[in-house]
Amino acid sequence: MRSKGWQKIIAARDLLQLGEAASLEEIKAAYRRLSKRYHPDRIRAGGEPAAPDMAEVNAAYEVLLKYCAGYRFPLVCNEDSQPLDDEDWWLSRFGEDPLWGRGKP
C-alpha cells in the first residue's frame, strides 16, 4: 500500500480513537459511539459543536472497512485446512527457534 493510503488509514484510526490494532467489532463500536455523539440531529442549539463533522466520521469508517475487506479467511474446513492444536500451531511458527521451539540452543 502506498504511503498516501497508510496516511488515510492512520488519520481514520486517530479520528475513531482506535489503537494500533483493532478488530472489526472495535471499529464498528467506535463508529457507533462517535455517530451518536456527533450526529447533527443530536446537537442542540448552543450545545457541543459538531466537530468532527459527521461526514469525516463516515469517511474514516469507510476507509477502515475498505482496508479490512481486503483480508480473506477460509470458511470451509477440509482435510487441507484442518485447524492445528496449540502445540502444532506454536511449532509451525517457532519450531526451529532455539529459544521458543524444539531447536537446540
DOFI-524154 format. One record per residue: residue number from 1; x negated, y negated, z negated of N, C-alpha, C, O in turn. Coordinates in steps of 0.1 Angstrom, whole numbers. Example, Ala and Ser with C-alpha at 12.3 -4.5 7.8 and 13.67 -1.06 7.14 Angstrom:
BEGIN
+------+-------+-------+-------+-------+-------+-------+-------+-------+-------+-------+-------+-------+
| resi |  n.px |  n.py |  n.pz | ca.px | ca.py | ca.pz |  c.px |  c.py |  c.pz |  o.px |  o.py |  o.pz |
+------+-------+-------+-------+-------+-------+-------+-------+-------+-------+-------+-------+-------+
|    1 |  -132 |    57 |   -78 |  -123 |    45 |   -78 |  -132 |    33 |   -78 |  -142 |    33 |   -85 |
|    2 |  -128 |    22 |   -71 |  -137 |    11 |   -71 |  -129 |     0 |   -79 |  -134 |   -11 |   -80 |
+------+-------+-------+-------+-------+-------+-------+-------+-------+-------+-------+-------+-------+
END
This chain:
BEGIN
+------+-------+-------+-------+-------+-------+-------+-------+-------+-------+-------+-------+-------+
| resi |  n.px |  n.py |  n.pz | ca.px | ca.py | ca.pz |  c.px |  c.py |  c.pz |  o.px |  o.py |  o.pz |
+------+-------+-------+-------+-------+-------+-------+-------+-------+-------+-------+-------+-------+
|    1 |    -8 |    12 |     0 |     0 |     0 |     0 |    -9 |   -12 |     0 |   -19 |   -13 |    -7 |
|    2 |    -5 |   -22 |     7 |   -13 |   -34 |     8 |   -12 |   -42 |    -5 |    -2 |   -40 |   -12 |
|    3 |   -21 |   -51 |    -7 |   -21 |   -59 |   -19 |    -9 |   -68 |   -20 |    -4 |   -71 |   -31 |
|    4 |    -3 |   -72 |    -9 |     9 |   -81 |   -10 |    20 |   -72 |   -15 |    29 |   -78 |   -23 |
|    5 |    21 |   -60 |   -11 |    31 |   -51 |   -17 |    30 |   -49 |   -32 |    39 |   -48 |   -39 |
|    6 |    17 |   -47 |   -36 |    15 |   -45 |   -50 |    18 |   -57 |   -58 |    23 |   -56 |   -69 |
|    7 |    15 |   -69 |   -52 |    18 |   -81 |   -59 |    33 |   -83 |   -61 |    38 |   -87 |   -72 |
|    8 |    41 |   -78 |   -51 |    56 |   -78 |   -53 |    60 |   -69 |   -64 |    69 |   -72 |   -72 |
|    9 |    54 |   -57 |   -65 |    58 |   -47 |   -75 |    54 |   -52 |   -89 |    62 |   -51 |   -98 |
|   10 |    42 |   -58 |   -90 |    38 |   -64 |  -103 |    47 |   -75 |  -107 |    50 |   -76 |  -119 |
|   11 |    50 |   -84 |   -98 |    59 |   -95 |  -101 |    73 |   -90 |  -106 |    79 |   -95 |  -115 |
|   12 |    78 |   -80 |   -99 |    91 |   -74 |  -102 |    90 |   -67 |  -116 |    99 |   -68 |  -124 |
|   13 |    79 |   -60 |  -118 |    77 |   -54 |  -131 |    77 |   -64 |  -143 |    83 |   -62 |  -153 |
|   14 |    70 |   -75 |  -140 |    69 |   -85 |  -151 |    83 |   -92 |  -153 |    87 |   -95 |  -164 |
|   15 |    90 |   -94 |  -142 |   103 |  -101 |  -143 |   113 |   -92 |  -151 |   121 |   -97 |  -159 |
|   16 |   113 |   -79 |  -148 |   121 |   -70 |  -155 |   116 |   -66 |  -169 |   122 |   -58 |  -176 |
|   17 |   104 |   -71 |  -173 |    98 |   -69 |  -186 |    96 |   -54 |  -188 |    99 |   -49 |  -199 |
|   18 |    89 |   -48 |  -178 |    86 |   -34 |  -180 |    71 |   -32 |  -182 |    63 |   -41 |  -179 |
|   19 |    67 |   -21 |  -188 |    53 |   -18 |  -190 |    47 |   -13 |  -177 |    53 |   -14 |  -166 |
|   20 |    34 |    -8 |  -178 |    27 |    -4 |  -166 |    33 |     9 |  -160 |    31 |    11 |  -148 |
|   21 |    40 |    17 |  -168 |    46 |    29 |  -163 |    61 |    28 |  -168 |    63 |    25 |  -180 |
|   22 |    70 |    31 |  -159 |    84 |    31 |  -163 |    91 |    42 |  -155 |    89 |    44 |  -143 |
|   23 |   101 |    48 |  -161 |   109 |    58 |  -154 |   120 |    51 |  -147 |   123 |    39 |  -149 |
|   24 |   127 |    58 |  -138 |   138 |    52 |  -131 |   149 |    47 |  -141 |   155 |    37 |  -139 |
|   25 |   151 |    55 |  -151 |   161 |    51 |  -161 |   158 |    38 |  -168 |   166 |    30 |  -171 |
|   26 |   145 |    36 |  -171 |   140 |    24 |  -178 |   142 |    12 |  -169 |   145 |     1 |  -173 |
|   27 |   139 |    14 |  -156 |   141 |     3 |  -146 |   155 |    -1 |  -145 |   159 |   -13 |  -146 |
|   28 |   164 |     9 |  -145 |   179 |     6 |  -144 |   183 |    -1 |  -157 |   191 |   -10 |  -156 |
|   29 |   179 |     4 |  -168 |   183 |    -2 |  -181 |   178 |   -17 |  -182 |   185 |   -25 |  -187 |
|   30 |   166 |   -20 |  -178 |   161 |   -33 |  -178 |   169 |   -42 |  -168 |   172 |   -54 |  -172 |
|   31 |   172 |   -37 |  -157 |   180 |   -44 |  -147 |   194 |   -48 |  -154 |   199 |   -59 |  -153 |
|   32 |   200 |   -38 |  -160 |   214 |   -40 |  -166 |   213 |   -50 |  -177 |   221 |   -59 |  -178 |
|   33 |   202 |   -49 |  -185 |   200 |   -59 |  -196 |   199 |   -73 |  -191 |   206 |   -82 |  -196 |
|   34 |   191 |   -75 |  -181 |   189 |   -89 |  -175 |   202 |   -93 |  -168 |   205 |  -105 |  -168 |
|   35 |   208 |   -84 |  -161 |   221 |   -87 |  -154 |   231 |   -93 |  -163 |   238 |  -102 |  -160 |
|   36 |   233 |   -86 |  -175 |   242 |   -91 |  -185 |   239 |  -104 |  -190 |   247 |  -113 |  -193 |
|   37 |   226 |  -106 |  -192 |   221 |  -119 |  -198 |   222 |  -131 |  -189 |   226 |  -142 |  -193 |
|   38 |   218 |  -129 |  -176 |   217 |  -140 |  -167 |   228 |  -140 |  -156 |   226 |  -149 |  -147 |
|   39 |   238 |  -132 |  -157 |   248 |  -133 |  -146 |   255 |  -146 |  -147 |   258 |  -151 |  -158 |
|   40 |   258 |  -152 |  -135 |   264 |  -166 |  -135 |   278 |  -166 |  -142 |   281 |  -177 |  -148 |
|   41 |   285 |  -156 |  -142 |   298 |  -156 |  -149 |   297 |  -156 |  -164 |   306 |  -160 |  -171 |
|   42 |   285 |  -152 |  -169 |   283 |  -152 |  -184 |   277 |  -164 |  -189 |   277 |  -167 |  -201 |
|   43 |   272 |  -173 |  -181 |   266 |  -185 |  -185 |   277 |  -196 |  -187 |   284 |  -199 |  -178 |
|   44 |   277 |  -201 |  -199 |   287 |  -211 |  -203 |   281 |  -225 |  -200 |   269 |  -227 |  -199 |
|   45 |   290 |  -234 |  -198 |   285 |  -248 |  -196 |   278 |  -253 |  -208 |   283 |  -251 |  -219 |
|   46 |   266 |  -258 |  -206 |   257 |  -262 |  -217 |   250 |  -251 |  -224 |   243 |  -253 |  -234 |
|   47 |   252 |  -239 |  -219 |   245 |  -227 |  -225 |   232 |  -225 |  -219 |   225 |  -234 |  -214 |
|   48 |   227 |  -213 |  -221 |   214 |  -209 |  -216 |   213 |  -210 |  -201 |   222 |  -205 |  -194 |
|   49 |   204 |  -217 |  -195 |   203 |  -218 |  -180 |   200 |  -205 |  -174 |   194 |  -196 |  -180 |
|   50 |   205 |  -203 |  -162 |   204 |  -190 |  -155 |   190 |  -189 |  -149 |   188 |  -190 |  -137 |
|   51 |   180 |  -188 |  -158 |   166 |  -186 |  -153 |   161 |  -173 |  -159 |   160 |  -172 |  -171 |
|   52 |   157 |  -163 |  -152 |   155 |  -163 |  -138 |   169 |  -162 |  -131 |   179 |  -158 |  -137 |
|   53 |   169 |  -167 |  -119 |   181 |  -167 |  -111 |   185 |  -152 |  -108 |   177 |  -143 |  -108 |
|   54 |   198 |  -149 |  -108 |   203 |  -136 |  -106 |   198 |  -130 |   -93 |   196 |  -118 |   -92 |
|   55 |   196 |  -138 |   -83 |   191 |  -133 |   -70 |   176 |  -128 |   -72 |   173 |  -118 |   -66 |
|   56 |   168 |  -134 |   -81 |   155 |  -129 |   -83 |   155 |  -116 |   -91 |   147 |  -107 |   -88 |
|   57 |   164 |  -114 |  -100 |   166 |  -102 |  -107 |   170 |   -91 |   -98 |   164 |   -80 |   -98 |
|   58 |   179 |   -94 |   -89 |   183 |   -84 |   -79 |   172 |   -80 |   -69 |   170 |   -68 |   -66 |
|   59 |   164 |   -90 |   -65 |   153 |   -87 |   -56 |   143 |   -79 |   -63 |   137 |   -70 |   -56 |
|   60 |   139 |   -82 |   -75 |   130 |   -74 |   -83 |   134 |   -60 |   -84 |   126 |   -50 |   -83 |
|   61 |   147 |   -58 |   -87 |   152 |   -44 |   -89 |   151 |   -37 |   -75 |   148 |   -25 |   -75 |
|   62 |   154 |   -43 |   -64 |   154 |   -37 |   -51 |   139 |   -33 |   -48 |   137 |   -22 |   -42 |
|   63 |   130 |   -41 |   -51 |   116 |   -38 |   -48 |   111 |   -26 |   -56 |   105 |   -17 |   -50 |
|   64 |   115 |   -25 |   -68 |   111 |   -13 |   -76 |   119 |     0 |   -72 |   113 |    10 |   -72 |
|   65 |   131 |    -2 |   -68 |   139 |    10 |   -63 |   133 |    15 |   -50 |   132 |    27 |   -47 |
|   66 |   129 |     6 |   -41 |   123 |     9 |   -28 |   110 |    16 |   -31 |   107 |    26 |   -24 |
|   67 |   102 |    12 |   -40 |    89 |    18 |   -44 |    92 |    32 |   -49 |    85 |    42 |   -45 |
|   68 |   102 |    34 |   -58 |   105 |    47 |   -64 |   111 |    57 |   -53 |   109 |    69 |   -55 |
|   69 |   117 |    52 |   -43 |   123 |    60 |   -33 |   113 |    67 |   -24 |   116 |    77 |   -18 |
|   70 |   101 |    63 |   -25 |    90 |    69 |   -17 |    85 |    83 |   -22 |    78 |    90 |   -16 |
|   71 |    89 |    86 |   -34 |    85 |    99 |   -40 |    95 |   110 |   -38 |   107 |   108 |   -38 |
|   72 |    90 |   121 |   -34 |    98 |   133 |   -32 |    95 |   144 |   -42 |    83 |   147 |   -45 |
|   73 |   106 |   150 |   -47 |   104 |   161 |   -57 |   111 |   173 |   -52 |   122 |   172 |   -46 |
|   74 |   105 |   185 |   -54 |   111 |   197 |   -49 |   124 |   200 |   -58 |   124 |   199 |   -70 |
|   75 |   135 |   203 |   -51 |   148 |   205 |   -57 |   151 |   220 |   -56 |   162 |   224 |   -61 |
|   76 |   143 |   228 |   -50 |   145 |   242 |   -48 |   134 |   250 |   -55 |   122 |   247 |   -54 |
|   77 |   138 |   260 |   -63 |   128 |   268 |   -69 |   128 |   282 |   -62 |   137 |   289 |   -62 |
|   78 |   116 |   284 |   -55 |   115 |   297 |   -48 |   101 |   303 |   -53 |    95 |   298 |   -62 |
|   79 |    98 |   314 |   -47 |    85 |   321 |   -51 |    73 |   312 |   -50 |    64 |   314 |   -58 |
|   80 |    73 |   303 |   -40 |    61 |   295 |   -38 |    60 |   283 |   -48 |    50 |   278 |   -51 |
|   81 |    72 |   279 |   -54 |    72 |   268 |   -63 |    77 |   271 |   -77 |    84 |   264 |   -83 |
|   82 |    73 |   283 |   -81 |    76 |   287 |   -95 |    70 |   277 |  -105 |    58 |   274 |  -103 |
|   83 |    77 |   273 |  -115 |    71 |   264 |  -125 |    60 |   272 |  -133 |    61 |   284 |  -136 |
|   84 |    50 |   265 |  -136 |    39 |   270 |  -143 |    42 |   270 |  -158 |    48 |   260 |  -163 |
|   85 |    37 |   280 |  -166 |    38 |   278 |  -180 |    28 |   268 |  -185 |    19 |   264 |  -177 |
|   86 |    28 |   264 |  -197 |    20 |   254 |  -202 |     5 |   257 |  -200 |    -3 |   248 |  -196 |
|   87 |     1 |   269 |  -203 |   -14 |   272 |  -202 |   -18 |   272 |  -187 |   -29 |   267 |  -184 |
|   88 |   -10 |   278 |  -178 |   -13 |   278 |  -164 |   -14 |   264 |  -158 |   -23 |   261 |  -150 |
|   89 |    -5 |   255 |  -163 |    -5 |   241 |  -158 |   -18 |   235 |  -162 |   -24 |   228 |  -154 |
|   90 |   -21 |   236 |  -175 |   -34 |   230 |  -180 |   -46 |   235 |  -173 |   -55 |   227 |  -169 |
|   91 |   -47 |   248 |  -171 |   -58 |   254 |  -164 |   -59 |   250 |  -150 |   -70 |   249 |  -144 |
|   92 |   -48 |   248 |  -143 |   -48 |   245 |  -129 |   -54 |   231 |  -127 |   -59 |   227 |  -116 |
|   93 |   -53 |   222 |  -137 |   -58 |   209 |  -136 |   -72 |   207 |  -143 |   -80 |   200 |  -138 |
|   94 |   -74 |   215 |  -154 |   -87 |   213 |  -161 |   -94 |   226 |  -163 |  -103 |   226 |  -172 |
|   95 |   -91 |   236 |  -156 |   -97 |   249 |  -158 |  -112 |   249 |  -157 |  -119 |   257 |  -164 |
|   96 |  -118 |   241 |  -148 |  -133 |   241 |  -146 |  -140 |   231 |  -155 |  -152 |   231 |  -155 |
|   97 |  -132 |   223 |  -161 |  -138 |   213 |  -170 |  -144 |   219 |  -182 |  -137 |   227 |  -189 |
|   98 |  -157 |   217 |  -185 |  -163 |   224 |  -197 |  -157 |   220 |  -210 |  -158 |   228 |  -220 |
|   99 |  -152 |   208 |  -211 |  -147 |   203 |  -224 |  -132 |   208 |  -226 |  -129 |   212 |  -237 |
|  100 |  -124 |   207 |  -216 |  -110 |   209 |  -217 |  -105 |   223 |  -212 |   -95 |   227 |  -216 |
|  101 |  -113 |   229 |  -203 |  -109 |   241 |  -197 |  -116 |   253 |  -203 |  -121 |   253 |  -214 |
|  102 |  -117 |   263 |  -195 |  -124 |   275 |  -199 |  -138 |   276 |  -194 |  -145 |   286 |  -195 |
|  103 |  -142 |   265 |  -187 |  -156 |   264 |  -182 |  -166 |   265 |  -193 |  -163 |   262 |  -205 |
|  104 |  -178 |   269 |  -190 |  -189 |   269 |  -200 |  -195 |   256 |  -203 |  -197 |   248 |  -193 |
|  105 |  -197 |   252 |  -215 |  -203 |   239 |  -218 |  -217 |   238 |  -214 |  -223 |   227 |  -216 |
+------+-------+-------+-------+-------+-------+-------+-------+-------+-------+-------+-------+-------+
END
